[in-house]
Amino acid sequence: MREIIAAVAREFYADIEKMCQDLSEEGLQQTVELISAAPKVFVAAIGHSNLIAQVLTMKLNHLGKRAYQVFDIVNPPFEEGDLLIVISQSGETSTLLSLARRAKSLRGKVLGLTSCPHSSLSNLSDALLKIKVKHDDVDFVELSNIGDVRHGNLSGALFGIALYVTIYALIVILMARWGEDAEKFDRRHANLQ
């Protein structure tokens, strides 16, 4: 069984390496600028992506940025200048597109994180960070058992892992840019539970 775990890890790693090579410096720069400039950040995602979106929201709060999950009931209002980060692998999730349109109507900014740069989400976004996954030159021997092109499970799993890595890298970048250190970061960590 350990051999299977090691093989799956190698397949994820190979695809993430390719994803990193595909990341746009301009997209990364715009992402950092939008997050830095926003008074408040709201993060919206559905399904598997929402689990990872929660990590982004939490880590932004650890950095001292006011960040919220869109579907929480204790959120403040979205206001002019605020940022909505929409995470959608397809860029076509109707609920998320509605939220992006609403954010724009409130004179906010929209940052899209997607695998599909020619999607409806990309048309609504002020900036887009393309997270390409499922590279043709990576052999997915073990991972192909959980889904093929028709089912999308493989793409979703690869997008989730790539998104997780990207989010942690963005936090490291923002931490350095904002002059944060581990001590300040840890002080903002939840301590009640």
C-alpha positions in Angstrom: 0.0 0.0 0.0 2.9 2.4 0.7 4.0 2.0 -2.9 0.6 3.2 -4.1 0.7 6.3 -1.8 4.2 7.1 -3.1 3.1 6.7 -6.7 0.0 9.0 -6.2 2.3 11.6 -4.5 4.7 11.5 -7.5 1.8 12.0 -9.9 0.4 15.0 -7.9 3.9 16.4 -7.6 4.6 16.1 -11.4 1.4 17.9 -12.2 2.0 20.6 -9.7 5.5 21.2 -11.1 4.0 21.7 -14.5 1.3 24.0 -13.0 4.0 26.2 -11.4 5.7 26.5 -14.8 2.4 27.6 -16.3 1.6 30.3 -13.7 1.7 33.8 -15.1 3.9 36.3 -13.3 1.5 39.0 -14.4 -1.4 37.0 -12.9 0.5 36.5 -9.7 1.4 40.2 -9.5 -2.2 41.2 -10.1 -3.4 38.7 -7.5 -1.1 40.2 -4.9 -2.0 43.7 -5.8 -5.7 43.1 -5.6 -5.5 41.3 -2.2 -3.2 44.0 -0.8 -5.4 46.9 -1.9 -8.7 45.5 -0.7 -10.2 46.8 2.5 -12.0 43.4 2.9 -11.7 40.1 1.0 -14.6 37.7 0.4 -13.9 34.2 -0.9 -16.5 32.2 -2.8 -16.2 28.6 -3.9 -18.4 25.5 -4.0 -17.8 21.8 -3.3 -14.2 20.6 -3.0 -12.8 24.0 -3.9 -14.7 25.5 -1.0 -12.8 23.4 1.5 -9.6 24.9 0.2 -11.1 28.4 0.0 -11.7 28.2 3.7 -8.0 27.8 4.2 -7.3 30.9 2.1 -9.8 32.9 4.2 -8.3 31.7 7.5 -4.7 32.4 6.4 -5.6 35.9 5.2 -7.0 36.6 8.6 -3.8 35.3 10.2 -2.0 37.9 8.1 -4.3 40.6 9.5 -6.5 41.0 6.4 -10.2 41.1 7.0 -11.3 38.0 5.0 -14.7 36.2 4.9 -16.4 33.2 3.4 -19.3 34.4 1.2 -21.9 31.9 2.6 -21.2 32.6 6.3 -24.1 34.3 8.0 -22.0 36.7 10.1 -20.4 38.6 7.2 -20.2 42.4 7.0 -21.6 44.0 3.8 -19.6 43.9 0.6 -18.7 47.5 -0.2 -17.0 49.5 -2.9 -13.3 48.6 -3.2 -13.7 45.2 -1.6 -12.4 42.1 -3.3 -14.3 38.9 -4.2 -12.1 35.9 -4.9 -14.0 33.4 -6.9 -12.6 29.9 -7.1 -14.1 27.7 -9.9 -12.2 25.1 -11.8 -14.5 25.4 -14.8 -15.1 29.1 -14.5 -18.8 28.4 -15.3 -20.4 27.7 -11.9 -23.7 29.7 -12.2 -23.9 30.6 -8.4 -20.4 31.9 -8.4 -20.9 33.9 -11.6 -24.0 35.5 -10.0 -21.9 36.5 -7.0 -19.2 37.9 -9.3 -21.8 40.0 -11.2 -23.2 41.3 -7.9 -19.7 42.2 -6.6 -19.1 44.2 -9.8 -22.5 46.0 -9.4 -21.4 47.0 -5.9 -18.2 48.5 -7.4 -15.9 45.9 -6.0 -13.2 43.9 -7.7 -13.2 40.3 -8.7 -10.3 37.9 -8.8 -10.8 34.6 -10.5 -8.9 31.4 -9.8 -9.7 28.9 -12.5 -8.3 26.3 -14.9 -10.2 27.8 -17.8 -8.9 31.2 -18.9 -11.6 31.6 -21.6 -14.5 31.1 -19.2 -17.3 33.3 -18.1 -15.5 33.9 -14.9 -12.5 35.3 -16.7 -14.7 37.7 -18.5 -16.1 39.0 -15.2 -12.7 39.2 -13.4 -10.5 42.2 -12.9 -7.6 39.7 -12.7 -7.3 36.0 -13.3 -4.9 33.4 -11.9 -5.0 30.4 -14.2 -4.3 27.1 -12.4 -3.8 24.6 -15.2 -3.9 21.0 -14.2 -4.0 17.5 -15.8 -1.0 18.1 -18.0 -0.9 15.7 -21.0 2.8 14.9 -20.5 2.3 13.6 -16.9 1.4 9.9 -16.6 -1.5 9.5 -14.2 -1.4 5.7 -13.7 -2.7 5.5 -10.1 -4.8 8.7 -10.1 -6.6 7.7 -13.3 -8.4 5.1 -11.2 -10.5 7.8 -9.5 -11.8 9.4 -12.7 -11.3 10.0 -16.3 -12.0 12.9 -18.6 -15.7 12.2 -18.6 -16.1 12.1 -14.8 -13.8 15.0 -14.0 -12.8 13.5 -10.6 -9.2 13.4 -11.6 -9.2 17.0 -12.7 -11.0 18.1 -9.5 -8.4 16.3 -7.3 -5.5 17.8 -9.3 -7.1 21.3 -9.1 -7.6 21.0 -5.4 -4.0 20.0 -4.6 -2.7 22.7 -7.0 -5.0 25.3 -5.5 -3.8 24.3 -2.0 -0.1 24.7 -2.9 -0.8 28.0 -4.7 -2.7 29.4 -1.7 0.1 28.7 0.7 2.6 30.2 -1.7 0.5 33.3 -2.0 0.4 33.6 1.8 4.2 33.4 1.9 4.5 36.1 -0.8 2.0 38.3 1.0 3.7 37.8 4.3 7.0 39.0 3.0 5.3 41.9 1.1 3.4 43.1 4.2 6.4 42.7 6.6 4.7 40.0 8.6 6.6 37.5 10.6 5.7 34.1 12.1 5.2 35.5 15.6 2.5 38.0 14.4 1.0 35.4 12.2 0.7 33.0 15.2 -0.8 35.6 17.5 -3.8 35.9 15.1 -4.4 32.2 15.1 -7.6 30.9 16.7 -7.0 30.1 20.4 -10.5 29.4 21.8 -11.0 25.9 20.5 
